[in-house]
Amino acid sequence: MSSQTKKLRACLLCSLVQTPSEFRRDGCPNCEQLSMKGDKERVLECTTSAYDGLIAMVNPQDSWVARYQRIDKLAPGVYAVHVTGTLPEHVVDDLEASGITYRPRESMD
């Protein structure tokens, strides 16, 4: 694994992979409700550096891999195949209060 790859993090809600500075600068294009933009602590809470495999997705609707990974409705980008970790309970509570059901991506059953 290159030193650049070690610096990447995966969103714990959608598994998009970016650098911490990209999450801080832009937030997650799929998960605006996580409010990571401009918040270093929130980026660390809502992302993980513990992930396996990468999928580069260009045409989500045409990709059987994207459908299998349940990312076919998300923005094109690079996604982790498997993430390790879960969102903190207070973040899950915020999501549920907004009507969003959280399914941890570490168990894709």
Backbone as JSON, one array per atom type, in Angstrom:
{
  "sequence": "MSSQTKKLRACLLCSLVQTPSEFRRDGCPNCEQLSMKGDKERVLECTTSAYDGLIAMVNPQDSWVARYQRIDKLAPGVYAVHVTGTLPEHVVDDLEASGITYRPRESMD",
  "N": [[0.85, -1.17, 0.0], [0.65, 2.17, -0.89], [2.14, 5.21, 0.43], [0.45, 7.34, -0.01], [-2.05, 6.1, -0.35], [-2.47, 5.13, 2.22], [-3.27, 7.38, 3.54], [-5.86, 7.83, 2.84], [-9.42, 7.88, 3.5], [-12.5, 6.23, 4.27], [-15.93, 6.9, 3.93], [-18.18, 6.21, 6.51], [-20.87, 5.88, 6.1], [-21.51, 5.68, 3.33], [-19.27, 4.6, 2.08], [-17.55, 5.95, 0.32], [-14.33, 6.89, -0.81], [-11.86, 9.17, 0.06], [-9.39, 11.78, 0.58], [-8.68, 12.99, 3.91], [-8.61, 15.8, 3.87], [-10.13, 16.39, 1.59], [-12.67, 15.49, 2.41], [-13.03, 17.35, 4.5], [-12.93, 19.77, 3.09], [-14.97, 19.52, 1.08], [-16.96, 17.92, 2.14], [-18.98, 14.91, 2.16], [-20.14, 13.87, -0.94], [-22.35, 12.23, -1.11], [-23.46, 12.1, 1.39], [-24.47, 14.46, 2.79], [-25.85, 14.96, 5.12], [-24.2, 14.16, 7.16], [-22.59, 16.26, 7.78], [-19.79, 16.93, 7.43], [-18.25, 18.83, 6.16], [-15.82, 21.22, 6.57], [-15.3, 20.47, 9.2], [-13.09, 19.03, 11.13], [-13.05, 17.18, 13.31], [-15.53, 15.91, 12.95], [-15.1, 14.68, 10.51], [-13.21, 12.75, 11.25], [-14.81, 11.21, 12.96], [-16.79, 10.21, 11.27], [-15.61, 8.83, 9.22], [-13.29, 6.25, 8.16], [-10.04, 4.78, 8.29], [-9.74, 2.17, 8.0], [-10.29, -0.05, 5.76], [-11.05, -2.31, 3.03], [-10.05, -3.08, -0.25], [-10.84, -1.43, -3.37], [-13.19, 0.25, -5.44], [-13.6, 1.7, -8.5], [-15.97, 3.79, -9.65], [-17.69, 4.78, -12.43], [-19.99, 4.92, -14.11], [-22.64, 4.64, -12.43], [-25.34, 3.6, -12.73], [-25.1, 1.7, -14.73], [-23.55, -0.33, -13.78], [-23.0, -3.56, -12.63], [-21.5, -4.27, -10.46], [-21.67, -2.01, -8.86], [-24.39, -2.13, -8.23], [-24.42, -4.54, -6.78], [-22.82, -3.82, -4.6], [-24.44, -1.98, -3.49], [-24.24, 0.74, -4.2], [-25.14, 1.99, -6.41], [-26.78, 4.18, -6.68], [-25.35, 6.31, -5.96], [-22.89, 9.0, -6.09], [-20.52, 9.13, -8.8], [-17.21, 7.83, -8.28], [-14.52, 6.75, -6.1], [-14.82, 3.88, -4.19], [-14.82, 2.01, -1.12], [-14.6, -1.51, -0.86], [-15.16, -2.96, 1.44], [-15.75, -1.77, 4.65], [-14.41, -1.14, 7.92], [-15.76, -0.53, 10.99], [-18.1, 1.66, 12.69], [-20.58, 4.24, 12.69], [-20.61, 6.77, 15.26], [-22.83, 6.59, 18.1], [-24.31, 9.0, 18.64], [-24.32, 10.22, 16.16], [-25.71, 8.37, 14.62], [-28.18, 8.57, 15.93], [-28.86, 11.21, 15.17], [-29.13, 10.82, 12.4], [-31.29, 9.0, 12.31], [-33.26, 10.6, 13.44], [-33.64, 12.28, 11.34], [-34.93, 10.67, 9.62], [-33.42, 8.76, 8.31], [-32.26, 5.56, 7.8], [-29.67, 3.81, 9.25], [-27.36, 1.56, 8.04], [-24.76, -0.31, 8.9], [-21.78, -0.5, 6.99], [-19.91, -2.44, 7.29], [-20.94, -4.96, 7.55], [-22.25, -6.46, 5.03], [-24.65, -7.91, 4.59]],
  "CA": [[0.0, 0.0, 0.0], [1.49, 3.37, -0.97], [1.93, 6.16, 1.53], [-0.72, 8.15, -0.36], [-3.24, 5.29, -0.08], [-2.65, 5.03, 3.67], [-3.87, 8.62, 4.02], [-7.25, 7.89, 2.41], [-10.42, 7.45, 4.47], [-13.78, 5.84, 3.68], [-17.13, 7.34, 4.64], [-18.83, 5.09, 7.2], [-22.26, 5.75, 5.67], [-21.63, 5.25, 1.93], [-17.99, 3.99, 1.73], [-16.75, 6.76, -0.61], [-12.95, 7.05, -0.34], [-11.22, 10.44, -0.26], [-8.45, 12.2, 1.61], [-9.35, 13.76, 4.97], [-8.77, 17.21, 3.47], [-11.26, 16.47, 0.66], [-13.89, 15.44, 3.22], [-13.14, 18.64, 5.21], [-13.19, 20.85, 2.13], [-16.2, 19.35, 0.31], [-17.91, 16.99, 2.75], [-19.22, 13.72, 1.35], [-21.19, 14.22, -1.9], [-23.51, 11.35, -0.92], [-23.92, 12.1, 2.78], [-24.44, 15.83, 3.33], [-26.42, 14.94, 6.46], [-23.15, 13.92, 8.15], [-22.03, 17.59, 8.1], [-18.33, 16.85, 7.58], [-17.6, 19.97, 5.52], [-15.24, 22.2, 7.47], [-15.25, 19.99, 10.59], [-12.07, 17.99, 11.22], [-13.49, 16.14, 14.26], [-16.64, 15.17, 12.35], [-14.49, 13.82, 9.49], [-12.61, 11.61, 11.95], [-15.89, 10.4, 13.51], [-17.67, 9.65, 10.24], [-14.83, 8.11, 8.22], [-12.34, 5.3, 8.71], [-8.91, 4.4, 7.44], [-9.77, 0.71, 7.98], [-11.15, -0.55, 4.69], [-10.42, -3.25, 2.12], [-10.43, -3.03, -1.65], [-11.35, -0.19, -3.94], [-13.98, 0.16, -6.66], [-13.74, 2.98, -9.2], [-17.28, 3.76, -10.28], [-17.88, 5.88, -13.37], [-21.41, 4.92, -14.51], [-23.32, 3.87, -11.38], [-26.55, 2.9, -13.16], [-24.76, 0.63, -15.66], [-22.56, -1.21, -13.17], [-23.52, -4.62, -11.78], [-20.73, -4.22, -9.22], [-22.28, -0.94, -8.06], [-25.66, -2.67, -7.69], [-24.08, -5.55, -5.77], [-22.29, -3.11, -3.42], [-25.49, -1.01, -3.09], [-23.76, 2.12, -4.38], [-25.54, 2.37, -7.76], [-27.52, 5.45, -6.65], [-24.43, 7.29, -5.4], [-22.06, 9.77, -7.02], [-19.32, 8.45, -9.3], [-16.03, 8.05, -7.45], [-13.83, 5.56, -5.63], [-15.5, 3.36, -3.01], [-14.24, 0.85, -0.45], [-15.39, -2.73, -0.98], [-15.57, -3.33, 2.8], [-15.23, -0.86, 5.67], [-14.45, -1.61, 9.29], [-16.13, 0.56, 11.89], [-19.48, 2.13, 12.64], [-20.77, 5.64, 13.11], [-20.9, 6.94, 16.69], [-24.26, 6.53, 18.44], [-24.98, 10.3, 18.51], [-24.5, 10.48, 14.72], [-26.81, 7.48, 14.22], [-29.4, 9.18, 16.45], [-29.17, 12.35, 14.29], [-29.62, 10.28, 11.12], [-32.62, 8.44, 12.51], [-34.17, 11.73, 13.66], [-33.88, 12.84, 10.01], [-35.62, 9.67, 8.82], [-32.45, 7.95, 7.57], [-31.9, 4.32, 8.47], [-28.24, 3.52, 9.13], [-26.94, 0.16, 7.93], [-23.29, -0.34, 8.88], [-21.25, -1.07, 5.76], [-18.96, -3.51, 7.55], [-21.63, -6.23, 7.34], [-23.06, -6.22, 3.83], [-25.6, -9.02, 4.42]],
  "C": [[0.9, 1.24, 0.0], [1.2, 4.31, 0.19], [0.73, 7.05, 1.26], [-2.0, 7.39, -0.05], [-3.51, 5.19, 1.41], [-3.33, 6.26, 4.24], [-5.35, 8.74, 3.66], [-8.18, 7.38, 3.51], [-11.72, 7.15, 3.73], [-14.91, 6.34, 4.56], [-17.82, 6.12, 5.25], [-20.3, 4.91, 6.8], [-22.36, 5.2, 4.25], [-20.4, 4.55, 1.39], [-17.19, 4.71, 0.65], [-15.38, 6.98, 0.0], [-12.39, 8.37, -0.86], [-10.14, 10.71, 0.79], [-9.23, 12.94, 2.7], [-9.57, 15.22, 4.57], [-9.9, 17.39, 2.45], [-12.58, 16.4, 1.42], [-14.11, 16.76, 3.96], [-13.54, 19.76, 4.26], [-14.59, 20.74, 1.51], [-17.29, 18.56, 1.02], [-18.0, 15.74, 1.9], [-20.35, 14.04, 0.38], [-22.45, 13.37, -1.77], [-24.18, 11.55, 0.43], [-23.83, 13.5, 3.4], [-24.94, 15.88, 4.76], [-25.39, 14.64, 7.54], [-22.4, 15.19, 8.53], [-20.52, 17.56, 8.34], [-17.61, 18.09, 7.05], [-17.13, 20.99, 6.57], [-15.05, 21.74, 8.91], [-14.31, 18.78, 10.71], [-12.5, 16.85, 12.15], [-14.6, 15.27, 13.65], [-16.11, 14.23, 11.26], [-13.9, 12.58, 10.15], [-13.67, 10.67, 12.52], [-16.63, 9.6, 12.43], [-16.93, 8.93, 9.12], [-13.88, 7.15, 8.93], [-11.19, 5.06, 7.73], [-8.83, 2.87, 7.33], [-10.78, 0.23, 6.94], [-10.34, -1.49, 3.81], [-10.94, -3.04, 0.72], [-10.98, -1.7, -2.09], [-12.12, -0.49, -5.22], [-14.02, 1.56, -7.26], [-15.03, 2.91, -9.99], [-17.48, 5.01, -11.14], [-19.35, 6.02, -13.75], [-22.21, 4.06, -13.54], [-24.5, 3.03, -11.87], [-26.25, 1.71, -14.06], [-23.86, -0.44, -15.05], [-23.21, -2.28, -12.29], [-22.77, -4.65, -10.45], [-21.31, -3.15, -8.29], [-23.6, -1.41, -7.46], [-25.38, -3.67, -6.57], [-23.59, -4.89, -4.47], [-23.29, -2.1, -2.84], [-24.97, 0.43, -3.14], [-24.19, 2.66, -5.74], [-26.35, 3.68, -7.81], [-26.64, 6.59, -6.13], [-23.6, 7.97, -6.49], [-20.9, 8.92, -7.55], [-18.12, 8.79, -8.41], [-15.38, 6.73, -7.09], [-14.46, 5.16, -4.29], [-14.74, 2.17, -2.43], [-15.17, -0.34, -0.65], [-15.96, -3.11, 0.39], [-14.95, -2.33, 3.76], [-15.34, -1.5, 7.04], [-14.72, -0.42, 10.19], [-17.58, 0.94, 11.71], [-19.52, 3.59, 13.08], [-21.04, 5.7, 14.61], [-22.41, 7.0, 16.93], [-24.96, 7.88, 18.26], [-25.19, 10.68, 17.04], [-25.65, 9.63, 14.19], [-28.14, 8.05, 14.7], [-29.83, 10.37, 15.59], [-29.73, 11.88, 12.96], [-31.04, 9.77, 11.26], [-33.66, 9.53, 12.76], [-34.53, 12.41, 12.33], [-34.58, 11.85, 9.09], [-34.71, 8.78, 7.99], [-32.08, 6.73, 8.39], [-30.45, 4.02, 8.2], [-28.01, 2.03, 9.09], [-25.43, 0.16, 7.87], [-22.78, -1.07, 7.64], [-20.26, -2.19, 6.01], [-19.62, -4.89, 7.47], [-22.63, -6.04, 6.21], [-24.04, -7.35, 3.55], [-26.96, -8.5, 4.01]]
}
